Amino acid sequence: MARADRTLPRWAAWSVGAGLVVVAWFVALVTPGEEQIQAPMPLIAAVGEEAVGRNIAATISDVRRTSELHAGDWSAEGNWIVVDLDVASVTSEDLVSLNHAELVVDGVRYGASERPDSLFREQLSAGVPIGGGLAFELPADLDSGDATLELALSSDRRLDSMIVLEFDLGAVPTAPSDELPETGWANL
């Protein structure tokens, strides 16, 4: 009995090989990199609405700008963005505090000021919101741009939830003088 030749013609083998290389190239293009794999999970917030993540809950009640900021006996002139909010942990109280509070304007990051007493690095309680504010000092000539407020419990935000509020910096209401709210238990 004659045996059938079961090998592919040379052109077919080359076609299949080339096709597999193209498929592998597409897989490599759509596979997320290390940065995307470990990126924080953003929770889009809106002013006046509660945003809840894995272990953080926050309600941002106001965003405004001032050229003279007061906090108790402390005061400073500058280009300040003031954020009023209530924040709490959701499930845990063990060493939980608001360690990441940044304002990103057109890709440039500005951390919350540590000069006035604020909610930055304040110890949080599970289910019991603390009210207060955050202050961000911007360069004197920065008055417009796309802004994003980022709030998270850890300064290492990888693989954790992060509350994000996006707004137009140029549309933020301005007052010549303003008071940073005192940190304390939120009004329920």
Phi, psi and chi 1 to 4 in degrees:
 res  aa     phi    psi   chi1   chi2   chi3   chi4
   1 MET       -  139.8 -122.9 -179.6  167.9      -
   2 ALA   -83.7  140.5      -      -      -      -
   3 ARG   -95.4  133.6 -156.2  167.2  145.9 -164.5
   4 ALA   -77.6  138.1      -      -      -      -
   5 ASP   -79.1  114.7 -171.8    9.6      -      -
   6 ARG  -101.5   18.4  -66.7 -172.6  176.9  158.0
   7 THR   -90.2  148.9   59.8      -      -      -
   8 LEU   -75.7  148.5  -72.8  173.7      -      -
   9 PRO   -62.8  152.8  -11.6   17.7      -      -
  10 ARG   -54.7  -42.4 -177.6  167.3  -90.4  168.2
  11 TRP   -63.4  -35.1   66.1  -93.1      -      -
  12 ALA   -70.2  -39.9      -      -      -      -
  13 ALA   -63.3  -42.8      -      -      -      -
  14 TRP   -64.3  -38.9  -80.1  100.1      -      -
  15 SER   -64.3  -44.2  -64.0      -      -      -
  16 VAL   -64.2  -42.9  168.1      -      -      -
  17 GLY   -61.6  -45.5      -      -      -      -
  18 ALA   -63.9  -40.2      -      -      -      -
  19 GLY   -61.4  -41.1      -      -      -      -
  20 LEU   -66.1  -36.0  -70.2  173.8      -      -
  21 VAL   -65.1  -41.8  168.0      -      -      -
  22 VAL   -64.2  -43.3  169.3      -      -      -
  23 VAL   -62.2  -43.7  167.4      -      -      -
  24 ALA   -62.6  -37.9      -      -      -      -
  25 TRP   -63.4  -43.5  179.7   69.8      -      -
  26 PHE   -65.1  -39.5  -81.8  114.9      -      -
  27 VAL   -62.2  -42.4  168.3      -      -      -
  28 ALA   -63.7  -35.4      -      -      -      -
  29 LEU   -66.8  -38.8  -77.5  177.6      -      -
  30 VAL   -92.1   -8.2  -62.6      -      -      -
  31 THR   -74.6  124.7  -59.1      -      -      -
  32 PRO   -66.7  147.7   18.0  -23.4      -      -
  33 GLY   -80.0  176.5      -      -      -      -
  34 GLU   -58.4  -38.8 -167.4   69.9   24.5      -
  35 GLU   -63.8  -42.5 -171.6  173.0  -55.8      -
  36 GLN   -70.1  -35.1  -73.1   97.1   -1.1      -
  37 ILE   -64.6  -38.4  -69.6  171.5      -      -
  38 GLN  -101.1   10.4  -65.0 -172.6    6.7      -
  39 ALA   -64.8  151.0      -      -      -      -
  40 PRO   -65.8  157.5   20.1  -26.7      -      -
  41 MET   -95.7  104.0  -67.6  160.2  -89.5      -
  42 PRO   -72.9  137.7   24.6  -29.7      -      -
  43 LEU  -114.5  108.3  -57.0  159.7      -      -
  44 ILE   -70.6  125.3  -54.4  -57.8      -      -
  45 ALA  -107.8  160.2      -      -      -      -
  46 ALA  -130.2  146.7      -      -      -      -
  47 VAL   -58.7  128.8  173.5      -      -      -
  48 GLY    89.2   -5.8      -      -      -      -
  49 GLU  -115.2  141.2  -65.1  179.8   11.7      -
  50 GLU   -74.8  136.2 -176.3  178.6   41.9      -
  51 ALA  -116.6  129.3      -      -      -      -
  52 VAL  -123.1  127.9 -179.8      -      -      -
  53 GLY  -113.4 -162.4      -      -      -      -
  54 ARG   -56.9  -50.1 -177.8 -172.7   60.3   81.5
  55 ASN  -139.0   27.1 -165.3   23.7      -      -
  56 ILE  -141.2  136.4 -175.9  171.6      -      -
  57 ALA  -131.3  131.3      -      -      -      -
  58 ALA  -143.8  144.8      -      -      -      -
  59 THR  -123.6  113.2  -57.2      -      -      -
  60 ILE   -88.4  117.6  -59.6  162.7      -      -
  61 SER   -98.6  -22.1   55.1      -      -      -
  62 ASP  -161.8  146.6 -167.3   22.9      -      -
  63 VAL  -133.3  126.6  177.4      -      -      -
  64 ARG  -149.4  168.6   57.8 -165.4 -176.4  -80.5
  65 ARG  -121.9  148.0  178.4 -166.5  -54.9  -94.8
  66 THR  -149.3  158.3 -172.8      -      -      -
  67 SER  -103.2   -6.2   55.9      -      -      -
  68 GLU  -141.9  114.5 -173.9  177.7  -35.9      -
  69 LEU  -109.4  134.8 -177.9   62.2      -      -
  70 HIS  -120.2  143.5  -59.3  -86.3      -      -
  71 ALA  -147.6   95.6      -      -      -      -
  72 GLY    64.5 -124.9      -      -      -      -
  73 ASP   -82.8   -9.8  -66.2  -23.6      -      -
  74 TRP   -89.4  143.6  179.2   89.4      -      -
  75 SER  -154.1  154.5   67.5      -      -      -
  76 ALA  -156.1  146.7      -      -      -      -
  77 GLU   -95.9  153.3  -68.8 -176.5    0.0      -
  78 GLY   159.0 -164.5      -      -      -      -
  79 ASN  -105.7   93.4 -175.8   11.1      -      -
  80 TRP  -106.0  137.9  -66.6   94.6      -      -
  81 ILE  -107.3  127.5  -64.8  -65.1      -      -
  82 VAL  -114.3  131.1  179.7      -      -      -
  83 VAL  -120.9  123.2  178.0      -      -      -
  84 ASP   -96.4  134.7  -66.7   -8.8      -      -
  85 LEU  -158.0  162.5   69.7  150.9      -      -
  86 ASP  -114.5  134.8  -64.2  -22.4      -      -
  87 VAL  -141.2  145.8   63.8      -      -      -
  88 ALA  -150.6  158.3      -      -      -      -
  89 SER   -82.0  162.0   68.3      -      -      -
  90 VAL  -100.9  -44.9  174.6      -      -      -
  91 THR  -122.1  -24.3   59.8      -      -      -
  92 SER  -132.7  148.4  172.1      -      -      -
  93 GLU  -115.6   -4.2  -67.1 -174.3    8.4      -
  94 ASP   -67.5  104.4  -95.0  -11.9      -      -
  95 LEU    50.9   41.7  -56.5  173.0      -      -
  96 VAL   -99.3  121.8  176.3      -      -      -
  97 SER  -148.0  165.3   54.7      -      -      -
  98 LEU   -82.2   88.0 -174.2   61.9      -      -
  99 ASN   -93.9  -10.8  -73.2  -48.8      -      -
 100 HIS  -125.9  109.8  177.6   79.2      -      -
 101 ALA  -139.1  101.8      -      -      -      -
 102 GLU  -129.8  147.8  -71.9 -172.3   -9.2      -
 103 LEU  -113.3  120.5 -174.9   62.4      -      -
 104 VAL  -106.1  120.0 -176.4      -      -      -
 105 VAL  -120.1  114.4 -178.3      -      -      -
 106 ASP    48.7   43.2  -66.9  -28.2      -      -
 107 GLY    87.5   -8.1      -      -      -      -
 108 VAL   -98.3  132.1  179.7      -      -      -
 109 ARG   -96.7  135.0  -64.3 -177.4  168.2  -82.8
 110 TYR  -126.5  120.4  -58.1   93.1      -      -
 111 GLY   -79.7  156.9      -      -      -      -
 112 ALA   -62.2  139.0      -      -      -      -
 113 SER   -67.9  141.1  178.2      -      -      -
 114 GLU   -98.7   -0.5  -65.2 -177.7   34.7      -
 115 ARG   -70.4  -51.5  -64.8 -167.8  -60.3  163.4
 116 PRO   -86.6  153.8   29.2  -32.9      -      -
 117 ASP   -66.8  128.5  -73.1  -25.9      -      -
 118 SER  -150.6 -170.6   69.7      -      -      -
 119 LEU   -76.7  -10.6  -76.2  173.4      -      -
 120 PHE   -62.7  123.5 -174.2   53.3      -      -
 121 ARG    65.6   20.6  -63.8 -159.3  172.7  121.7
 122 GLU   -78.1  137.1 -174.3   70.4   28.0      -
 123 GLN   -65.2  132.9 -176.8   75.2   28.4      -
 124 LEU  -109.3  152.7  -57.2  178.6      -      -
 125 SER  -111.5  148.4  -62.1      -      -      -
 126 ALA   -72.2  120.7      -      -      -      -
 127 GLY    76.9   -2.7      -      -      -      -
 128 VAL  -119.5  103.5 -178.3      -      -      -
 129 PRO   -68.4  144.9   -6.2   14.9      -      -
 130 ILE  -108.4  132.4  -65.1  174.8      -      -
 131 GLY  -101.7  154.1      -      -      -      -
 132 GLY   164.9 -150.9      -      -      -      -
 133 GLY  -146.5  171.1      -      -      -      -
 134 LEU  -129.2  146.1  -64.1  168.2      -      -
 135 ALA  -125.1  133.6      -      -      -      -
 136 PHE  -121.7  121.6  -61.0   89.5      -      -
 137 GLU   -94.1  119.9 -171.8  171.2   13.8      -
 138 LEU  -105.1  161.9  -56.7  178.7      -      -
 139 PRO   -57.6  149.1  -23.7   32.4      -      -
 140 ALA   -57.6  -33.7      -      -      -      -
 141 ASP   -92.9    3.8   60.1  -15.1      -      -
 142 LEU   -89.7  105.8 -176.5   57.8      -      -
 143 ASP  -128.8   -0.4   57.2    0.1      -      -
 144 SER  -150.7  166.5   64.2      -      -      -
 145 GLY   137.0  169.0      -      -      -      -
 146 ASP   -80.8  123.4  -66.1  -33.2      -      -
 147 ALA  -117.2  146.0      -      -      -      -
 148 THR  -135.0  123.4  -56.9      -      -      -
 149 LEU   -92.5  128.8  173.9   66.5      -      -
 150 GLU  -117.9  129.4  -62.8  178.6   -7.8      -
 151 LEU  -128.2  128.7  -56.3  173.3      -      -
 152 ALA  -152.3  161.6      -      -      -      -
 153 LEU   -76.7  -34.5  -64.1 -179.1      -      -
 154 SER  -111.4  144.8  175.8      -      -      -
 155 SER   -69.3  -21.4   54.8      -      -      -
 156 ASP   -96.1   96.7  179.5    5.3      -      -
 157 ARG   -85.2    0.9  -56.4  165.3  -34.0  -84.9
 158 ARG   -56.8  134.2  -67.4  178.9  -64.7  178.5
 159 LEU    57.0   27.9  -61.2  172.6      -      -
 160 ASP  -129.8  163.8 -157.5   -1.7      -      -
 161 SER   -79.0  147.5   49.8      -      -      -
 162 MET  -139.2  127.6  178.7  172.1   64.0      -
 163 ILE   -81.9  131.6  -65.4  174.8      -      -
 164 VAL  -128.1  127.3  174.2      -      -      -
 165 LEU  -121.1  119.7  173.9   69.3      -      -
 166 GLU  -102.7  138.0  -63.5  175.5  -16.8      -
 167 PHE  -157.2  165.7   58.3   93.9      -      -
 168 ASP   -91.5  116.1  177.4    7.5      -      -
 169 LEU   -59.2  -35.2 -169.4   60.3      -      -
 170 GLY   -67.9  -20.2      -      -      -      -
 171 ALA   -93.1    0.0      -      -      -      -
 172 VAL   -73.6  129.8  172.9      -      -      -
 173 PRO   -62.6  143.9   -0.6    2.2      -      -
 174 THR  -119.7  139.9  -56.5      -      -      -
 175 ALA  -130.1  147.4      -      -      -      -
 176 PRO   -65.6  -29.7   13.9  -19.2      -      -
 177 SER  -144.8  143.7 -179.8      -      -      -
 178 ASP  -150.7  159.8 -154.0  -28.4      -      -
 179 GLU  -113.5  129.2 -176.0   81.7   23.0      -
 180 LEU   -74.4  127.2 -173.8   67.6      -      -
 181 PRO   -62.2  144.3    7.7   -9.9      -      -
 182 GLU   -69.6  140.6 -161.9  173.0  -49.5      -
 183 THR   -78.0  132.1  -58.9      -      -      -
 184 GLY  -176.1 -179.9      -      -      -      -
 185 TRP   -60.6  136.3  -60.8  113.7      -      -
 186 ALA   -70.7  149.8      -      -      -      -
 187 ASN   -76.9  117.7  -64.2  -31.4      -      -
 188 LEU   -93.5      -  -60.6  175.5      -      -
